[in-house]
Amino acid sequence: MTEKTTDASVTLAVSTVIFALRPDRPTDLPSLWLPLVRRIRPPYDGQWALPGGPLRADEDLEASAARTLAATTALTPSYLEQLYAFGTLDRSPLERITAKALGLTERVVSIVYWALVNPDQVVQSGNASENVAWFSVDDLPDLAFDHDVIVEYALWRLRNKVEYSRIAHAFLGDTFTLAELREVHEAVLGRSLDPANFRRQIESANAVVPTGKRVTGTSYRPPKLYRYNQAIEPIDRGPLPGARQPLPAARKLES
Amino acid sequence: MTEKTTDASVTLAVSTVIFALRPDRPTDLPSLWLPLVRRIRPPYDGQWALPGGPLRADEDLEASAARTLAATTALTPSYLEQLYAFGTLDRSPLERITAKALGLTERVVSIVYWALVNPDQVVQSGNASENVAWFSVDDLPDLAFDHDVIVEYALWRLRNKVEYSRIAHAFLGDTFTLAELREVHEAVLGRSLDPANFRRQIESANAVVPTGKRVTGTSYRPPKLYRYNQAIEPIDRGPLPGARQPLPAARKLES
């Protein structure tokens, strides 16, 4: 694996793109948001960046991502997956120059995770720090380093996965109406979907099953409540260790 | 991105899983093979491992993978993609103990790439070193570190991709018969496919187009030659930098 140690000027960091759904004003429909951290030292002092930090020697990669997430948002993710390792030499030319001037490490390789959190949790928890703020993915500020590229790639991954997996579940409660499920898909994809087509697709995929209950309320015909078909894995991560239990792994943080 | 440097006891390495097709004896049908490197120092002295090594400070991740590949096999990959970063604390307990005894770095995080090479190239090039050997994926030796887990995951990724992308192209020449294409799919998937079903699927996917030519030979009805439909991207890597040109990036090595 290695004959000599890596050049000491390479730093290994772990960062996390955290997606949540929040109601948009004034429509009250859900849309995609993510938290950013304002940097309080150079390089990119004062600019917004993805939450993250250097990997600790005694820490798993996924544990590092979950720790960052907890420190930033006080949240436990309902989904957490490795996205990509970003390590090109030109990912932050400014950083290299500034770093040299400041006598800091020149090069950072970032292993990036992406996470989904439940919107109810977001409302309850607020932010963990005054230097953390949530932004709509449609209205992001200029980001430090190459974090704009990372966010774009994370959005692409999320939008791909929501179409062929049970990923939307992370944004919903245990039971939901088909309209709520469609609104999640619309928020993730950033476009509206035909309700009748959506219902047909969902029903033919056998991904959700009726609970036999309806929304409690005053309307004449309250909508039916559904739940996800537990027989279908939320997402296929293949033979990776712990791959069949993404949720328990993420929940380790709760203890 | 980082407030302090990573603990110096974390080494960042880049390894590559390289797949090629070679004729199996005695059937002469293609099957999947990969090259391994025999370790010549502890830990795991004498055992087989994936080709790789520590990341150089002045080197892109992908360039590091391509360099390793060239040094191991003297080949230019026809496909090269990041697979996953492996960094759990328990990925090589033996390594940690041995490393301590030897005064080496305790922990290695490996960013792993996977590559496909053309079988004609393999025959021409042979191996770059006497410590390199090719193995059938169905008959691998015990591997050093957690490299068995890495190979299993790479195989899973390859098998998934061959079903929904043009990935088999990397194993074929510019033109090929449908039987040759099917044999590649069979070799990758490790099971036989019904020829008529395969033909229907391939034709309905519009992934290959007839060249109008036939195999040159003596048979009464020589099979038609096809080529891939160039209008379809070989694989969708999304908005990653350089994602639309995986081949030119890999070919940089030739200069």
HADDOCK unambig.tbl for C-alpha pairs under 7 A between the chains (distance, minus, plus):
assign (segid A and resid 1 and name CA) (segid B and resid 13 and name CA) 6.95 0.50 0.50
assign (segid A and resid 1 and name CA) (segid B and resid 52 and name CA) 6.08 0.50 0.50
assign (segid A and resid 1 and name CA) (segid B and resid 53 and name CA) 5.56 0.50 0.50
assign (segid A and resid 2 and name CA) (segid B and resid 13 and name CA) 6.81 0.50 0.50
assign (segid A and resid 2 and name CA) (segid B and resid 53 and name CA) 4.88 0.50 0.50
assign (segid A and resid 2 and name CA) (segid B and resid 54 and name CA) 5.56 0.50 0.50
assign (segid A and resid 3 and name CA) (segid B and resid 53 and name CA) 6.98 0.50 0.50
assign (segid A and resid 4 and name CA) (segid B and resid 54 and name CA) 6.96 0.50 0.50
assign (segid A and resid 5 and name CA) (segid B and resid 11 and name CA) 5.92 0.50 0.50
assign (segid A and resid 5 and name CA) (segid B and resid 54 and name CA) 6.52 0.50 0.50
assign (segid A and resid 5 and name CA) (segid B and resid 105 and name CA) 6.67 0.50 0.50
assign (segid A and resid 6 and name CA) (segid B and resid 11 and name CA) 5.44 0.50 0.50
assign (segid A and resid 6 and name CA) (segid B and resid 12 and name CA) 6.02 0.50 0.50
assign (segid A and resid 6 and name CA) (segid B and resid 54 and name CA) 5.22 0.50 0.50
assign (segid A and resid 6 and name CA) (segid B and resid 55 and name CA) 5.90 0.50 0.50
assign (segid A and resid 6 and name CA) (segid B and resid 56 and name CA) 6.49 0.50 0.50
assign (segid A and resid 7 and name CA) (segid B and resid 56 and name CA) 6.20 0.50 0.50
assign (segid A and resid 7 and name CA) (segid B and resid 57 and name CA) 5.66 0.50 0.50
assign (segid A and resid 9 and name CA) (segid B and resid 57 and name CA) 6.43 0.50 0.50
assign (segid A and resid 10 and name CA) (segid B and resid 57 and name CA) 5.92 0.50 0.50
assign (segid A and resid 11 and name CA) (segid B and resid 5 and name CA) 5.89 0.50 0.50
assign (segid A and resid 11 and name CA) (segid B and resid 6 and name CA) 5.42 0.50 0.50
assign (segid A and resid 12 and name CA) (segid B and resid 6 and name CA) 5.99 0.50 0.50
assign (segid A and resid 13 and name CA) (segid B and resid 1 and name CA) 6.93 0.50 0.50
assign (segid A and resid 13 and name CA) (segid B and resid 2 and name CA) 6.72 0.50 0.50
assign (segid A and resid 52 and name CA) (segid B and resid 1 and name CA) 6.05 0.50 0.50
assign (segid A and resid 53 and name CA) (segid B and resid 1 and name CA) 5.59 0.50 0.50
assign (segid A and resid 53 and name CA) (segid B and resid 2 and name CA) 4.82 0.50 0.50
assign (segid A and resid 53 and name CA) (segid B and resid 3 and name CA) 6.85 0.50 0.50
assign (segid A and resid 54 and name CA) (segid B and resid 2 and name CA) 5.55 0.50 0.50
assign (segid A and resid 54 and name CA) (segid B and resid 4 and name CA) 6.87 0.50 0.50
assign (segid A and resid 54 and name CA) (segid B and resid 5 and name CA) 6.50 0.50 0.50
assign (segid A and resid 54 and name CA) (segid B and resid 6 and name CA) 5.20 0.50 0.50
assign (segid A and resid 55 and name CA) (segid B and resid 6 and name CA) 5.91 0.50 0.50
assign (segid A and resid 56 and name CA) (segid B and resid 6 and name CA) 6.54 0.50 0.50
assign (segid A and resid 56 and name CA) (segid B and resid 7 and name CA) 6.21 0.50 0.50
assign (segid A and resid 57 and name CA) (segid B and resid 7 and name CA) 5.69 0.50 0.50
assign (segid A and resid 57 and name CA) (segid B and resid 9 and name CA) 6.44 0.50 0.50
assign (segid A and resid 57 and name CA) (segid B and resid 10 and name CA) 5.92 0.50 0.50
assign (segid A and resid 58 and name CA) (segid B and resid 89 and name CA) 7.00 0.50 0.50
assign (segid A and resid 59 and name CA) (segid B and resid 89 and name CA) 6.73 0.50 0.50
assign (segid A and resid 60 and name CA) (segid B and resid 87 and name CA) 6.19 0.50 0.50
assign (segid A and resid 60 and name CA) (segid B and resid 88 and name CA) 4.71 0.50 0.50
assign (segid A and resid 60 and name CA) (segid B and resid 89 and name CA) 5.67 0.50 0.50
assign (segid A and resid 61 and name CA) (segid B and resid 87 and name CA) 5.78 0.50 0.50
assign (segid A and resid 61 and name CA) (segid B and resid 88 and name CA) 6.40 0.50 0.50
assign (segid A and resid 85 and name CA) (segid B and resid 85 and name CA) 7.00 0.50 0.50
assign (segid A and resid 87 and name CA) (segid B and resid 60 and name CA) 6.20 0.50 0.50
assign (segid A and resid 87 and name CA) (segid B and resid 61 and name CA) 5.78 0.50 0.50
assign (segid A and resid 88 and name CA) (segid B and resid 60 and name CA) 4.72 0.50 0.50
assign (segid A and resid 88 and name CA) (segid B and resid 61 and name CA) 6.41 0.50 0.50
assign (segid A and resid 89 and name CA) (segid B and resid 58 and name CA) 6.99 0.50 0.50
assign (segid A and resid 89 and name CA) (segid B and resid 59 and name CA) 6.74 0.50 0.50
assign (segid A and resid 89 and name CA) (segid B and resid 60 and name CA) 5.67 0.50 0.50
assign (segid A and resid 105 and name CA) (segid B and resid 5 and name CA) 6.67 0.50 0.50
assign (segid A and resid 152 and name CA) (segid B and resid 239 and name CA) 6.92 0.50 0.50
assign (segid A and resid 153 and name CA) (segid B and resid 238 and name CA) 6.90 0.50 0.50
assign (segid A and resid 153 and name CA) (segid B and resid 239 and name CA) 5.72 0.50 0.50
assign (segid A and resid 153 and name CA) (segid B and resid 240 and name CA) 6.35 0.50 0.50
assign (segid A and resid 156 and name CA) (segid B and resid 238 and name CA) 6.54 0.50 0.50
assign (segid A and resid 238 and name CA) (segid B and resid 153 and name CA) 6.86 0.50 0.50
assign (segid A and resid 238 and name CA) (segid B and resid 156 and name CA) 6.50 0.50 0.50
assign (segid A and resid 239 and name CA) (segid B and resid 152 and name CA) 6.90 0.50 0.50
assign (segid A and resid 239 and name CA) (segid B and resid 153 and name CA) 5.72 0.50 0.50
assign (segid A and resid 240 and name CA) (segid B and resid 153 and name CA) 6.33 0.50 0.50
